[in-house]
């Protein structure tokens, strides 16, 4: 029989404050941009399904680090803090989403569509957010955006990036 797991409240609170703070900063930035709800919904709907699945898997991995075993925190093999590891996972998710949705990684924010940046940041915040590993909320958001756009981006969402993956593996 498996022993019950106890949520690490300190990590939970730290992640909660980080998500709220970064989310607030993101929304403050977005209000200064020329973005419509339509651009955001289109960016969510055109997110490839394999990216949605990867975000859900990364979220489950990130949330798994929030628990303790019988009151004792299990340490990381690499000596990293669990919250820092969640932030690293979210950063990887953010960069991967930008790459798969735009085909490039640049260091200038102006090079990206604001809707795509906002969608990628939403996914990254979801990965860091505590207690989201049980539910597939991003998948439901993607479904809602797909319905809102009448399935207009299903071809994009279900296209396999064979050429992109081949180039990525070869480089």
Kinemage of the C-alpha trace (Angstrom):
@kinemage 1
@onewidth
@group {chain A} dominant
@subgroup {mainchain}
@vectorlist {calphas} color= white
{ca unk a 1} P 0.000 0.000 0.000
{ca unk a 2} L 1.350 3.414 -0.927
{ca unk a 3} L 1.731 5.995 1.800
{ca unk a 4} L -0.306 9.174 1.350
{ca unk a 5} L 1.521 12.109 -0.110
{ca unk a 6} L 1.366 15.493 1.551
{ca unk a 7} L 1.463 18.745 -0.399
{ca unk a 8} L 4.479 20.924 0.305
{ca unk a 9} L 2.729 24.159 1.334
{ca unk a 10} L 5.824 26.357 1.054
{ca unk a 11} L 6.425 25.369 -2.569
{ca unk a 12} L 2.704 25.762 -3.242
{ca unk a 13} L 2.714 29.337 -1.922
{ca unk a 14} L 5.927 30.261 -3.726
{ca unk a 15} L 4.550 28.953 -7.030
{ca unk a 16} L 1.232 30.707 -6.409
{ca unk a 17} L 2.971 34.065 -5.837
{ca unk a 18} L 5.229 33.525 -8.866
{ca unk a 19} L 2.319 32.713 -11.172
{ca unk a 20} L 0.266 35.666 -9.908
{ca unk a 21} L 3.207 38.071 -10.186
{ca unk a 22} L 4.389 36.891 -13.598
{ca unk a 23} L 0.800 36.685 -14.834
{ca unk a 24} L 0.159 40.251 -13.656
{ca unk a 25} L 3.320 41.472 -15.365
{ca unk a 26} L 2.307 39.626 -18.534
{ca unk a 27} L -1.200 41.068 -18.546
{ca unk a 28} L 0.154 44.553 -17.849
{ca unk a 29} L 2.475 44.160 -20.846
{ca unk a 30} L -0.372 42.818 -23.012
{ca unk a 31} L -2.598 45.813 -22.229
{ca unk a 32} L 0.028 48.059 -23.802
{ca unk a 33} L 0.104 45.996 -26.993
{ca unk a 34} L -2.253 46.149 -29.906
{ca unk a 35} L -3.843 42.740 -29.313
{ca unk a 36} L -7.392 41.531 -29.626
{ca unk a 37} L -9.090 38.581 -28.007
{ca unk a 38} L -9.398 37.174 -31.512
{ca unk a 39} L -5.589 37.014 -31.912
{ca unk a 40} L -5.242 35.209 -28.594
{ca unk a 41} L -8.011 32.707 -29.414
{ca unk a 42} L -6.513 32.081 -32.871
{ca unk a 43} L -3.088 31.473 -31.316
{ca unk a 44} L -4.561 28.959 -28.856
{ca unk a 45} L -6.611 27.223 -31.575
{ca unk a 46} L -3.640 27.003 -33.950
{ca unk a 47} L -1.372 25.457 -31.330
{ca unk a 48} L -0.348 22.031 -32.610
{ca unk a 49} L -1.959 19.172 -30.681
{ca unk a 50} L 1.424 17.585 -29.932
{ca unk a 51} L 2.429 20.857 -28.215
{ca unk a 52} L -0.762 20.749 -26.122
{ca unk a 53} L 0.029 17.163 -25.106
{ca unk a 54} L 3.632 18.109 -24.280
{ca unk a 55} L 2.442 21.046 -22.131
{ca unk a 56} L 0.134 18.709 -20.199
{ca unk a 57} L 2.980 16.219 -19.657
{ca unk a 58} L 5.367 18.986 -18.534
{ca unk a 59} L 2.677 20.251 -16.148
{ca unk a 60} L 2.254 16.811 -14.609
{ca unk a 61} L 6.035 16.529 -14.206
{ca unk a 62} L 6.244 19.979 -12.629
{ca unk a 63} L 3.376 19.329 -10.223
{ca unk a 64} L 4.822 15.999 -9.145
{ca unk a 65} L 7.640 17.952 -7.497
{ca unk a 66} L 5.216 19.749 -5.142
{ca unk a 67} L 4.663 16.767 -2.893
{ca unk a 68} L 6.424 15.372 0.125
{ca unk a 69} L 6.553 11.786 1.246
{ca unk a 70} L 5.269 11.380 4.844
{ca unk a 71} L 6.308 14.902 5.769
{ca unk a 72} L 9.845 14.596 4.455
{ca unk a 73} L 10.720 16.419 1.269
{ca unk a 74} L 12.443 14.158 -1.186
{ca unk a 75} L 15.501 15.862 -2.581
{ca unk a 76} L 16.350 16.387 -6.169
{ca unk a 77} L 19.148 14.260 -7.588
{ca unk a 78} L 20.709 17.410 -8.960
{ca unk a 79} L 20.398 19.460 -5.756
{ca unk a 80} L 18.019 21.989 -7.333
{ca unk a 81} L 15.059 23.528 -5.592
{ca unk a 82} L 11.712 22.107 -6.742
{ca unk a 83} L 10.339 25.563 -7.577
{ca unk a 84} L 13.429 26.407 -9.614
{ca unk a 85} L 13.063 23.111 -11.459
{ca unk a 86} L 9.408 23.970 -12.254
{ca unk a 87} L 10.530 27.351 -13.596
{ca unk a 88} L 13.146 25.673 -15.783
{ca unk a 89} L 10.527 23.242 -17.127
{ca unk a 90} L 8.168 26.174 -17.818
{ca unk a 91} L 10.966 28.063 -19.607
{ca unk a 92} L 11.650 25.063 -21.810
{ca unk a 93} L 7.920 24.820 -22.547
{ca unk a 94} L 7.743 28.536 -23.401
{ca unk a 95} L 10.664 28.363 -25.833
{ca unk a 96} L 9.371 25.135 -27.399
{ca unk a 97} L 5.918 26.637 -27.956
{ca unk a 98} L 7.433 29.711 -29.604
{ca unk a 99} L 9.570 27.528 -31.842
{ca unk a 100} L 6.791 25.177 -32.935
{ca unk a 101} L 4.285 27.989 -33.498
{ca unk a 102} L 6.578 30.418 -35.311
{ca unk a 103} L 9.385 28.228 -36.633
{ca unk a 104} L 12.094 30.376 -35.100
{ca unk a 105} L 13.588 31.514 -31.825
{ca unk a 106} L 14.611 35.155 -31.650
{ca unk a 107} L 15.502 37.261 -28.659
{ca unk a 108} L 13.353 40.220 -29.693
{ca unk a 109} L 9.773 40.329 -28.491
{ca unk a 110} L 8.728 42.477 -31.456
{ca unk a 111} L 9.485 39.624 -33.860
{ca unk a 112} L 6.529 37.599 -32.569
{ca unk a 113} L 2.786 37.925 -32.968
{ca unk a 114} L 1.480 39.203 -29.621
{ca unk a 115} L -1.235 36.529 -29.551
{ca unk a 116} L 1.369 33.778 -29.853
{ca unk a 117} L 3.516 35.334 -27.123
{ca unk a 118} L 0.498 35.572 -24.837
{ca unk a 119} L -0.487 31.956 -25.585
{ca unk a 120} L 3.063 30.693 -24.938
{ca unk a 121} L 3.207 32.638 -21.676
{ca unk a 122} L -0.191 31.205 -20.662
{ca unk a 123} L 1.158 27.700 -21.238
{ca unk a 124} L 4.322 28.436 -19.254
{ca unk a 125} L 2.345 29.877 -16.328
{ca unk a 126} L 0.101 26.814 -16.418
{ca unk a 127} L 3.147 24.576 -16.062
{ca unk a 128} L 4.328 26.486 -12.983
{ca unk a 129} L 0.869 26.857 -11.417
{ca unk a 130} L 0.385 24.507 -8.475
{ca unk a 131} L -2.236 21.746 -8.424
{ca unk a 132} L -2.989 21.746 -12.155
{ca unk a 133} L -1.432 18.345 -12.856
{ca unk a 134} L -4.695 16.477 -12.196
{ca unk a 135} L -6.674 18.253 -14.891
{ca unk a 136} L -6.092 18.845 -18.578
{ca unk a 137} L -7.058 22.522 -18.477
{ca unk a 138} L -4.917 23.603 -21.438
{ca unk a 139} L -6.450 20.846 -23.541
{ca unk a 140} L -9.918 22.153 -22.600
{ca unk a 141} L -8.807 25.718 -23.431
{ca unk a 142} L -7.589 24.466 -26.814
{ca unk a 143} L -10.919 22.706 -27.421
{ca unk a 144} L -12.840 25.869 -26.504
{ca unk a 145} L -10.675 27.976 -28.840
{ca unk a 146} L -11.157 25.406 -31.602
{ca unk a 147} L -14.931 25.588 -31.173
{ca unk a 148} L -14.796 29.405 -31.053
{ca unk a 149} L -12.943 29.473 -34.376
{ca unk a 150} L -15.269 26.841 -35.900
{ca unk a 151} L -12.376 24.432 -36.380
{ca unk a 152} L -10.647 26.807 -38.783
{ca unk a 153} L -7.168 25.884 -37.476
{ca unk a 154} L -7.566 22.106 -37.166
{ca unk a 155} L -5.350 21.557 -40.212
{ca unk a 156} L -2.566 23.530 -38.563
{ca unk a 157} L -3.145 21.912 -35.171
{ca unk a 158} L -2.930 18.368 -36.522
{ca unk a 159} L -0.083 18.917 -38.967
{ca unk a 160} L 3.053 17.015 -38.127
{ca unk a 161} L 6.251 19.031 -38.312
{ca unk a 162} L 8.367 16.340 -39.957
{ca unk a 163} L 10.585 18.890 -41.700
{ca unk a 164} L 10.964 21.002 -38.539
{ca unk a 165} L 11.738 17.983 -36.358
{ca unk a 166} L 14.230 16.639 -38.889
{ca unk a 167} L 16.038 19.980 -39.050
{ca unk a 168} L 16.012 20.262 -35.257
{ca unk a 169} L 17.499 16.786 -34.845
{ca unk a 170} L 20.124 17.357 -37.513
{ca unk a 171} L 21.313 20.698 -36.109
